[in-house]
Amino acid sequence: MSDAFAVAAVTGTLLAVLQDAMDRTVSGAVVTLLPPDEVTAECGLNVFLYRTSLDGGWLNADPDGTRPGESRRPLLPLVLHYLLTPYAAGDAQGLAAHRILGAAMAALHDHPELGPADLGAAAPFSNLHQQTEPVRIAPVPLDLADTVRLWTAFRSRLRLSVAYEARPVLIESTVPGRTPLPVVRRGEHDRGPEAAAALGRRPALAAATVPVALPGHDLVLTGHCLDSGVAALRLAHPLHGSHLVQDVRTVSDTEVHATLPEAVAAGTWSAVLVLVAADGTERTTEAVPVGVAPRLTGTLPLSVVRDAEGTVVLEVTCVTPVHPGQRVELLVGEVPVPAEPFVRATSALRFRLAGARPGRYALRLRVDGVDSPLLDAASEQPRFDAAAAVVVT
C-alpha cells in the first residue's frame, strides 16, 4: 500500500522516465509539469495531471495483511489522468514537436508499468514502491470533442496532445483499524473443525499443522504418501530467496517434521517437500504456505511514557532482522501501528502511537502478516504471555 504522497510519486516517476527518453532521442528537450496556460514555447514535453478518478475494481478492497475478523478502512484507489503535449519554439513545420511526442509515446509503450525499482529511485519520499500491484500506464483515446473541451477549460490554443492514465494508485487510510486478539482455544482439545477427503498415492502436502512457526523450532507438515523417499524441505520467499532444509524427519505416511533454520526471516514462505527415492528419482509436492514468526527480544514488558500530546514512541528489537520492502506493524492491543521507515535490514524498530491512553496492552510484532507469539508456551493452560505487553503511563 502507499501513503498520501503516492500521486506525486507517480508524477515524479513519469517525469524521470520521459526525461530519460528525451535525453536519448531529442537533444535539449526538457520535460515540465506545468498547467498548459503557463507553458512557454520552448523545446520540450509538458505532462499535466488534469483529472483523478476512482478505480471501481479496487473500491472497498482491504489493505494487504488484513485477516478475517480484523477491520481496516478501505483503500483509496485512484486513477491518474495525464495529458502529454509537445512544444517546440520556432518550429514552422511542427516536425520537432512531432519528434518529441513520438519519443514520449514510444517510451511509455516500452515502459507500460512503473515497478518498485522505478518508483523507489525516482520518488524516495513515498512508500508507493511497496505497493504489491504495479502502476500500469496506458493510453486513453480522446475524441475531438473531448480535446476541444479540455483546451477550452485550459484557456489555451488547441495543441496536438495525447492522454494517458496511471492505475491503480492505492492509498491506505491513516485511521487505525482494529486487530482483535486471537482466540486462545477453539473448541474441546483445541482441535477446531476437521475434514477428510479421499487422497491418491502421489506425494502431497496438505498444510502446516502449526500455522506459524519460529526459527529454530520444529515445523509439522501433514499430507499423504510422505514416506516414499528421503525428504528435504525447500522454502521460498520472493524477497529472501530460498532455503533448503535438510533436517527433515518422516514420522509417518501423513506427517513430517522439519527444524526451521535460525536464519530464516519472518514472513510468509512457500514450502515444498522434495522426496528422493532409492533409485534417485526426485519428486516434489505442491507448495503450501508457512508463516515464520518474528520474535520480540529485549526487556519485556515495555514501559513507555506519553508526551504532553498523548503520543508514545515504542522501540523494540526482534529476531530475525526485517528488511526494506516488508510490511512491519506493531499491534498495541487492537491498534496496528506502522513502523517508521528504515533503509536497511534491521532488528531495531521504532513506532509512534498518537492518542495513547494509560494502561497495559498486549504486544505483537507483525511482519508481512505474520505475528510474533502471544501465548505463553510454558503454561499448561492456554493464556497470553504476560511479558508480551506494553505499559503506557
Residue pairs with C-beta under 8 A, 6 or more apart in sequence:
1 63
1 64
1 75
1 127
1 130
1 131
1 170
1 171
1 172
1 327
2 9
2 126
2 127
2 128
2 130
2 131
2 169
2 170
2 171
2 172
3 126
3 127
3 128
3 171
3 172
4 171
4 174
5 123
5 125
5 126
5 128
6 78
6 126
6 128
6 131
6 169
6 170
6 171
7 49
7 52
7 78
7 80
7 169
8 123
8 125
8 126
9 119
9 122
9 123
9 125
9 126
9 128
9 129
10 80
10 114
10 119
10 123
10 128
10 135
10 166
10 169
11 33
11 47
11 49
11 80
11 82
12 122
12 123
13 114
13 118
13 119
13 122
13 123
13 135
14 47
14 82
14 114
14 137
14 166
15 31
15 33
15 47
15 122
16 118
16 121
16 122
17 107
17 108
17 111
17 114
17 118
17 122
18 31
18 45
18 47
18 84
18 104
18 107
18 108
19 30
19 31
20 107
21 103
21 104
21 106
21 107
22 29
22 30
22 31
22 44
22 45
22 100
22 103
22 104
25 99
25 103
25 106
26 43
26 96
26 99
26 100
26 103
28 43
29 43
29 44
29 45
29 100
29 103
30 42
30 43
30 44
30 45
31 44
31 45
31 46
31 47
32 39
32 44
32 45
32 46
32 47
33 46
33 47
33 48
33 49
34 46
34 48
35 48
35 154
36 46
36 48
36 83
36 85
36 151
36 154
36 156
36 159
37 154
37 155
37 156
39 46
39 85
39 87
40 87
41 87
41 88
41 89
42 87
42 89
43 87
43 88
43 89
43 96
43 100
44 86
44 87
44 100
45 84
45 85
45 86
45 87
45 100
45 101
45 104
46 84
46 85
46 86
46 87
47 82
47 83
47 84
48 82
48 83
48 85
49 80
49 81
49 82
50 81
50 82
50 83
50 150
51 81
52 78
52 79
52 80
52 81
53 78
53 79
53 81
54 76
54 77
54 78
54 79
55 77
55 78
55 79
55 167
55 168
57 77
57 168
58 75
58 77
58 168
58 170
59 74
59 77
60 74
61 74
61 75
61 77
61 170
62 72
62 74
62 75
63 72
63 75
63 172
63 173
64 132
64 327
64 369
65 327
65 329
65 366
65 368
65 369
66 72
66 177
67 179
67 369
69 180
70 177
70 178
70 179
70 180
71 177
71 178
72 173
72 177
72 178
72 336
73 172
73 173
73 175
73 177
74 173
75 170
75 171
75 172
75 173
76 170
76 171
76 172
76 173
77 167
77 168
77 169
77 170
77 171
78 167
78 168
78 169
78 170
78 171
79 165
79 166
79 167
79 168
79 169
80 165
80 166
80 167
80 169
81 140
81 163
81 164
81 165
82 163
82 164
82 165
82 166
83 150
83 161
83 162
83 163
84 101
84 104
84 105
84 161
84 162
84 163
84 164
85 159
85 160
85 161
86 96
86 97
86 98
86 100
86 101
86 104
86 159
86 160
86 161
87 97
87 100
87 159
88 94
88 96
88 97
88 100
91 97
94 160
97 160
98 160
101 160
101 162
104 162
105 139
105 162
108 137
108 139
108 164
111 118
111 137
112 136
112 137
112 138
113 134
113 135
113 136
113 137
114 134
114 135
114 136
114 137
114 166
115 134
116 129
116 130
116 325
117 129
119 126
119 128
119 129
119 135
120 129
123 129
127 341
128 135
128 169
129 325
130 325
130 327
131 169
131 170
133 168
133 170
135 166
135 167
135 168
135 169
136 166
136 167
136 168
137 164
137 165
137 166
138 164
138 165
138 167
139 162
139 163
139 164
140 163
140 164
140 165
141 163
142 150
142 162
142 163
147 158
147 161
148 158
151 157
151 158
151 159
176 335
176 336
176 337
177 335
177 336
178 334
178 335
179 331
179 334
179 335
179 336
179 366
180 334
181 333
181 334
181 362
181 374
181 384
182 371
182 374
184 375
184 382
184 383
184 384
185 382
186 192
190 382
199 224
199 225
200 224
200 225
201 224
201 225
202 225
202 283
203 223
203 224
203 225
203 226
203 228
203 273
203 275
203 283
203 284
203 285
204 223
204 224
204 225
204 285
204 286
205 221
205 222
205 223
205 226
205 271
205 272
205 273
205 285
205 286
205 287
205 288
206 222
206 223
206 224
206 288
207 221
207 222
207 288
208 219
208 220
208 221
208 222
208 271
208 288
208 289
208 290
208 291
209 220
209 221
209 222
210 219
210 220
211 291
212 291
212 292
212 293
212 370
212 371
212 373
213 219
213 260
213 290
213 291
213 292
213 293
214 260
214 292
214 293
214 295
214 373
215 260
215 261
215 262
215 263
215 264
215 292
215 295
215 319
215 320
216 259
216 260
216 261
216 262
217 259
217 260
218 257
218 258
218 259
218 260
219 233
219 257
219 258
219 259
219 260
219 271
219 290
220 255
220 256
220 257
221 233
221 255
221 256
221 257
221 258
221 271
221 273
221 288
222 254
222 255
223 254
223 256
223 273
223 285
224 253
224 254
225 253
226 250
226 252
226 253
226 254
226 255
226 256
226 273
226 275
227 250
227 252
227 253
228 275
228 277
228 283
229 275
229 276
229 277
229 278
229 281
229 283
230 275
230 276
231 248
231 250
231 256
231 273
231 274
231 275
231 276
232 244
232 245
232 246
232 248
232 273
232 274
232 276
233 244
233 245
233 248
233 256
233 258
233 271
233 272
233 273
233 274
234 242
234 243
234 244
234 245
234 271
234 272
234 273
234 274
234 284
235 242
235 243
235 244
235 245
235 264
235 269
235 270
235 271
235 290
236 242
236 269
236 270
236 272
236 287
237 265
237 267
237 268
237 269
237 270
239 265
239 267
239 323
239 325
239 326
240 264
240 265
240 267
240 269
240 323
243 261
243 263
243 264
245 258
245 259
245 260
245 261
247 258
247 259
248 256
248 257
248 258
248 273
249 256
249 257
249 258
250 256
251 257
256 273
260 292
262 320
263 320
264 292
264 320
265 292
265 320
265 321
265 322
265 323
266 292
266 293
266 294
266 318
266 320
266 322
266 326
266 367
266 368
266 370
267 291
267 292
267 326
267 367
267 368
267 369
267 370
268 289
268 290
268 291
268 292
268 368
268 369
268 370
269 289
269 290
269 291
269 292
270 287
270 288
270 289
270 290
271 287
271 288
271 289
271 290
272 284
272 285
272 286
272 287
273 284
273 285
274 282
274 283
274 284
275 282
275 283
275 284
275 285
276 282
277 283
291 369
291 370
292 370
293 367
293 370
293 371
293 372
293 373
294 318
294 319
294 320
294 322
294 365
294 367
294 370
294 372
295 318
295 319
295 365
295 372
295 373
296 316
296 317
296 318
296 363
296 365
296 372
296 388
297 317
297 318
297 319
297 347
298 316
298 317
300 363
300 387
300 388
300 389
301 360
301 363
301 386
301 387
301 388
301 389
301 390
301 391
302 314
302 316
302 363
302 389
302 390
302 391
303 390
303 391
303 393
304 312
304 313
304 314
304 356
304 390
304 391
304 392
304 393
305 312
305 392
305 393
306 312
306 356
306 358
306 392
306 393
309 354
310 354
310 355
310 356
310 357
311 352
311 353
311 354
311 355
311 356
312 352
312 353
312 356
312 392
313 350
313 351
313 352
313 353
314 330
314 332
314 337
314 350
314 351
314 352
314 353
314 390
315 348
315 349
315 350
315 351
316 330
316 348
316 349
316 351
316 363
316 365
317 347
317 348
317 349
318 347
318 349
318 365
318 372
319 347
320 347
321 345
321 346
321 347
322 328
322 339
322 342
322 345
322 346
322 347
322 349
322 367
323 345
324 342
324 343
324 344
324 345
326 367
326 368
327 366
327 367
327 368
327 369
328 338
328 339
328 349
328 365
328 366
328 367
329 336
329 337
329 338
329 339
329 365
329 366
330 336
330 337
330 339
330 349
330 351
330 363
330 364
330 365
330 366
331 337
331 362
331 363
331 364
331 365
331 366
331 371
332 351
332 353
332 356
332 361
332 362
332 363
332 390
333 361
333 362
335 353
336 366
337 351
337 352
337 353
338 351
339 349
339 350
339 351
340 349
340 350
340 351
340 352
342 349
349 365
356 392
357 392
358 392
358 393
359 391
359 392
360 389
360 390
360 391
360 392
361 389
361 390
361 392
362 374
362 384
362 388
362 389
363 388
363 389
363 390
364 371
364 372
364 374
364 388
365 371
365 372
366 372
372 388
373 385
373 388
374 384
374 385
374 388
375 382
375 383
375 384
375 385
376 383
376 384
376 385
376 386
377 385
